[in-house]
Amino acid sequence: MSRRVIIAGGGTGGHIFPAIAIANALKALDPAIEILFVGAKGKMEMEKVPQAGYQIKGLDIAGFNRSSLIKNIGLPFKLIKSFIQVRRIFKAFKPDAVVGVGGYSSFPVLRLAQQKGIPSFLHESNSFAGRANQMLGKKASRVFVATDGMEKFFPAEKILVTGNPVRKSIVDAHTERDEAIRQFGLQAGKTTILSVGGSLGARSINQAVEEGLDKLQAEGLQLIWQVGKNNLSPGIKNKTATNSEVWVNEFITNMETAYVAADIVISRAGAMSIAEICVVKKPAVLVPYPYAAEDHQTVNANNLVRKEAALMVPDAEVKQRLINTVIELAQDPLLQKKLKNNIAPLAIGNADWVIATEILKSI
């Protein structure tokens, strides 16, 4: 009988893409394995997971809303409903193991697995673990982490430092730069900036780029710009509609090609974004999302800044400093080379295989 694994979590690309990478590694190691994803209804995993060829079940669950406390009134009912839904999923699918990758939909799935004595695995992508993951980590079979020093959050004997699983398409990208540039309709001879605010976008980055577009182009720079879901505003459309030096869209489906095309990357400092930038070895200007739990994105970014492997602009200073910082970096090939050399040793390309191998040992 084939082995069965549930992978739970999502909400952002930083949770979804590592989950898909782990699923693909499990499939490669055991082609007969059956994998079911569990996510939150209405979130991007409900679209991205089926696109990757996997089945997903959606839960009626939501996270705690910090900006509007009144919106949390129905939260206990949603949590109870999600536990009932998870019980039905377990009864029908009968998992041999469960993997949680973060995002609030992973909590009821891992909690039920632990209650039932089913092997449960946790992947913590950030250098600061959230409270839910800390709770789940106490009873998890194994906790996979991106960096060392995570003993303050999880039992030391359960930790395995694996790094973050990066999409195989990014790790194995072989497209030539000129071809990558051509796919975005840009010019091969120009310095190319890739601006990504994460899968859901980043308003402050988008506003700074929109306002600084003329300045970037005046300096001979061209742009590949992922604005994020529902962020392609009329203003951005009007400004870029006939501009041959800007490629803009809500989402970049061929991210591996965008990285090849890019000379410099503007990005949030989520764990997965940083893992990808390390793998592709690109000079980066990081803008940590200031409202991330425990401000973990600033911690992530500072880890690279201390190693002189990236530059950082605080979100509060984006409007004043981002475009100038990017232009200065574009005009300084020695600094670009230094950042590349220092970020290269931080790349981990096989985290998905290490994690998948460890999971299969238990079932």
Order of alpha helices (4+ residues) and beta strands (2+ residues): beta-alpha-beta-alpha-beta-alpha-beta-alpha-beta-alpha-beta-beta-alpha-alpha-beta-alpha-beta-alpha-beta-alpha-beta-alpha-beta-alpha-beta-alpha-alpha-alpha
